[in-house]
């Protein structure tokens, strides 16, 4: 029996500007706030955790300048993260019992040490304590053995600089389901669309593994497969493109040598297409975003950092609709500075981020008293006027 997991909340201590912060997730979370208020840092925290769940924690910390560069300035504690998630169902357990994962990393010499890690479920063990799949602290590392039901030493070589959860045999269903939830996330930042971009040139056709990658290097393969085998999603995509680009007629994928295919954009009354290297930056970016959001194989968590870049306000209305639609199936987190995008959101979908002397604070728009203001203003106007915080 497979699991559908979703993240309820993330509590973090000591990660850059997120000195003491809790973020409650929902289907769609659109982060707004001033520069350096914590939006991109929160996305980066998720990316760091994803890299850790793929066995790359050491590399990820090194790429960010080392543990000392990650710790909040003036913070005396260790970097600590707690994730609460809920399963839709769990073999042999109470339906809906939440899962909790904790990871603590401390400076050690010129490097770091993992000083705490655990994965537990809030159902009672015969001892009366929460059920633990994994527990780790200095000098102690135990894992639940499904064969005996006991906590035992791992039967595999452990890399102590990496998260143990990333090293658990994939046959252990419970830890693997949680690990995969984080490891499979998609993080989309604005793609550089210069003349060397993979989005602008023919691409080798290959069976896509899921949604288009963040780089777009497999976009043609995903679109080609969507047209061939998913009529509903393909029709949605062409309808969205027609709404956003009134002259749009169709997409084609002419084949060339070496198993490659080009992206050809046909407009009304035009006999010849525009190829990807001839399309505007905004057109290509929107096509890439739409293909991601309309994919049937999205991972459980999808992150977008400033997806509004280069997009006309009308395209942002369509993007808002696509984000909300995708959030019916997976969890979507967006960091934005665009009032034109926020305009089409509901208060419950918006998360205000603010930073003061006490740290970074996040609050959903539906927790603010906005009813009176929304009788006379749109949500983006309320934001621009400073009536909901998160100064733009």
N, C-alpha and C positions, 0 to 999 in steps of 0.2 A: 504493500500500500504506500503510495507516494504522498508527500505532504505539500500543502500550500501554506507557506509561511509569510507573515508580514511583520515589519518592524513597528513596534508600538512607540518606543522612545529610545533616545540615545542621551546618556549623561556623560559628560566629559569634564575632566579636571586637568588643567595645566597644558593645554594644547594651544600655543600661540595666544591669540586674543580670547580664546575660549577657556578662561581661567576656571570658572565654575558655571557650567551651562547645561541645561536640559532642553532637548528638542523633542517635542511630541509630533510624530509623523502622522499623516493621513494619506488618502489616496493622492491628492495633489497638494503640494506645499510650495508656494511661490514666495521666495525670500526677497524682501525689499529693505532698503536702508542705505545709509551713507556709505561712502568708501571707507574701508578698514573697520566696518562694524561687525564683521564675522561671517558674511555670506559665503564667500569663496573659501574661507578657512573651514567652514563646516563641510562643504563639498570635498575639500582636500582630505579631511579626516576620513570620510567614507572611502575615498580612493586609497588612502593609506591602509585602511582595514581590508579592503579588497586585495591589495597587494600582499598583505600579511596572510590572508587566507589562501593565496596561491603559492605560499612558501617563499615570498620575497620581502619579508619585513626588513632584513638587514640592508638589502639593496635600496629599499624605499626610504629608510631613515638616512642612509648615506647620501642619497640623491637630494635630500632636503637639508643637507648641511650638518647632519649629526643630531643626536638627541638634545644637545645644548641649544641648538637653534630652534628646536620644536617646543621647548618648554616656555611657558609664559614668563615674560620679563618680571623679575622680582618674586617669582613663585618658588616656594620652598619645598613643595611636595614633588611627587612623582607624576608622570603622565598616566592617567587612569581613564578607562572607558568602560561603561556598562551599557549593554544593549538588551532591551526587553523586546521579545517577539512573541507572537501568538500563532500557534498552528490551528488550521481549520480542523484537523483531525490527527490523531496519534495512535499507532497500533498499540493496543494493550494499555492505554492510559485514559485518563479522564478527558473527554472532548474539550478542547479549548484551553488546556492547562498551559500557562505561559512558559517560555524558555528565557533564561537569562545567561548572558555571556559577559564575563569580566576579563579585562586585560590590563595589567599594570607594568609599566616600563620605567626603570630608574637609571640615572646616570651611573656609570661604573668605570672609573679610570678615564680613558679617552673614548670609551665606548658606552655600551648600555648593557643592562641585564633585565631579563623578564622576571619580575619579583612576584607576580601573581597572575593566575589564569584559571578560569573555571567555566564550566557549562553545566547549568542545573535546570531542573524543571520544578515548578511549584506544585508538585504533588508529593504526598508524604511517603517517604521511605519507611520501612518497618521500624527504623530507629526513631522515627518522629521528626527527622530533618528533611529538608527538601532533597529530592532525588538528584544525585550528581553523576553526570557522565564523565566529568573531567575535573580534577582539582590539582593545582600546582602552586607551590610557594617554595622559597629557598630550601633545598635539601629534601623536597617532597614532591613526587609526581606520581599520580595514580589515575587509572582510567577504568571505567566500567566495562567489565567483561560480560557480554551478553550470554555467553555459554554458562557461566557460573553465577552471574548476578552480583559478583563482588567487585570491589575496587582493587585493581591489581597493577603491578608494574607494567609499563608498555612492553610489548614483545617485539618491538622494532627499534632500530637505532634512532635516537632522538638528537636533533640539532637544537641545542639549547638556546641559540640566538634567534630561533624562529618560533612562531606560535605553534604550540603542540597541536592545536585543532587542525592546522594545515597538514599535519603529518599522520593523522589518524587513518588507518586503512579505510578505503572507500566502502568496504562492506559493512561498516558500522553505520547503520541507516540514520540514526538520530543526529550524531555529530555531522555527518556528511550533508544532510539536508540543510542544517544551519550554515555550515561552511559555504555551501554552494550559493545560498541566498546572498551572501556578501561577495564571494569571489566572482560571481557572474555579472555584477553590476556594469552598466554602461554609463560612461562619463563623456558627454558631448560638450566640447568647447568650440568656439568659432574656428572653422578650418581656414588655414591660410590658402587663399585661392590665387596664387601667382601662376605663372605659365608652367611651373613644374608640378603643380598639384595633381595628385592621382585622379581627382574628380574631373579634370579637364581633358583627359586623354583616354583612348580605348583601353579597356581592361580585360584581363583574361577571364573568361567565363568559367566558373567553378560552382559546385553545389554550395549555396550559402548555408552557414551554420545557424543563422538566426537573423536578427536585425542587422542593418548596415553598420559597419564599424564606425567608430568616431572619426576616423580619417577619411572615410568614404571610398577607400580603395576597392571595396567590393560592391559599390552601389549598383553598378550595371548588372551584376549577377543577381542581386536581390530583386531588382525591378524586373529583370528578365524572367525570373522564377515566379514572381508575383503575377505577371501577365499570363504565364503559362498554366498556373495551377491554383490561382486564388481570385476568381472572378469578382467576388464582393469587394475585396480590398483594392483590386485594380480599378474597379469602377469608382470607389471612393476617392482614390488618388487622382484620377482624371477629372472627377467632378471638382475637387479642391483646386486643382491647377486651372481649370476653366473659370472658376470663381475668382481666383487671384490674378489671372492673366487673361483678359478678355479675348486676346487674339490667339490663344493657345488652341491647337487642334488635336494633336496626338503625339505620343512618344514612339519611336522605333529604335531598334537595336541592330543596325546593319553589321554583318559579320565581316571580319577581315582575316588575314593570314595569322597562323599561330594560335588559333582558338580564341581570338580577341573579338570584342564587340564594342562598337562606339555608341554613344548616346546621341540620338538625333531628335531634335525638338522641331515639330512642324507647326507652323502658324497658318491661320486661315488664308486662303487664296494664294498660298506660297507653294510652288512646285518643288522647291529644294529646301532642305532643313537647315536649321542652325545646329552646329555641333557643340559639344560641351565647352570647347575652348573658345567659342564665340558668344556664349551666354553671359549675361551680367552676373556679377558676384552675388547679388541678392537673389536672382533666380535660382542659381545653383545651390545656394545655402538653403533656400526654402524647400527645394526639391529633396535635398538630403534630409532635412528635419522631418518633412512629411513622410518620407519613406521609412524613417526610424519609427515614428509614432503610429504608422499604420501597419507595422509588422505584426504578424501573429505570434512571433517567437521572441518577444521582448523578455529580457530578464526581469526578475521580480522588483528590481530597483533601478531607476533610470535618472541620471542627473544631467541637467542642462545649465551651463554657465553662460549668461548673457546671450540667449538665442536670438534676441532682437536685432543683433548687429546686421546692418545693411538692408533691413526689411522695411518696406513701406507700411504705414499704419493699417491699411486694409489687410495686408498679409498677416499682421499681428492679430487681427480679429480671427482669422482662419486658424492661426497657430494656437490661439487660446482654445478654440473648439477642439482641435486635435489633442492638445494636452489634457483637456477634461475627459475626452473619450478614452485616451490611453489609461488615464487614472482610474477608470472603471475596472481595469484588469490588473494593473501593476501599480507600484508606488512611484510617483514622479516628484522630483525636487528640482526647482528652478531658482536660480539667482538672477535677478534682473534689476536694471535701472530704468526700465521703460514704463512710463505712465500709460502709453498707448496699449501696452499689453495688460497692465493691471486694470485698466478700464473695463475689460471684459471678464474679470474674475469676480467670484463671490467673496465676501469678507472671510468666510471660513477657509478659503483656499489660500489666503494671503497670510504670511508670517512676517511681522515687523521685527527687524533686528536693530537693536540700539546698544551702544557701548558707553559706559560712564566709568567713574572712578571705582565702582564696585564690580565691574566686569561687563560681559556681554549678556543681553537679555533678549529672549525671543517670546513673542506673544501673537497668537492668532487673531485675525481681524474680528472674528465673531465674539471674542472675549472683550472687545472694546465697545464703548457706548457710541455706536455710529448711526443708530437708527434715525435720529433726528436729522443728522447731516445728509444722510442718503436720500431723504425726501426732496432735497433741493440740489444735490450735487452728485456727480458720478464718483465712483470709488477712486479713480485717479485724481480727480479734483480735490477730494478729501485729503488724499496723500500730499498733493502739491501744496495745499494750504497749511500743511503741518498739523492737521487735526487728528491724525492717527499715529503720529510719531514716525520714526524711520525716515528722517529728513532725506529727501531725494538729492 
